[in-house]
Amino acid sequence: MPTYTFFNKKTRKEFTEMMSISEMEEYLDKNHHISQVIVPINIVAGVSGLTHKNDQGWKENMSRIAEAHPTSPLADRYGKKSIKQIRTQQALKKNKQRIAARKKK
């Protein structure tokens, strides 16, 4: 249920109540000395890593996706690799650099 802020014109006090929209409309119709105060909404936001951390379930899901796409950048970050896979990627990278260097000459 939403919360509403009201202002009592007789006591000149502001207060907050939790009620449904229909209850709020009925409440204002019955109490003419009370008016609704419009207040800004609260927005909860944060920066990943600074104000909140991802839980283990998220990491497991990303790992599962990375295993399904082993050549993606996601796999480089979250994927589990064996020593053989790491060495193979290093060799491929080295050979690509050699071939690129030969083409420049």
ABEGO torsion letter per residue (X at the ends): XBBBBBBBAAAGBBBBBBBBAAAAAAAAAABAABBBBBBBBBBBBBBBGAABBBBAAAAAAAAAAAAABAABAAAAAABBBBAAAAAAAAAAAAAAAAAAAAAAX
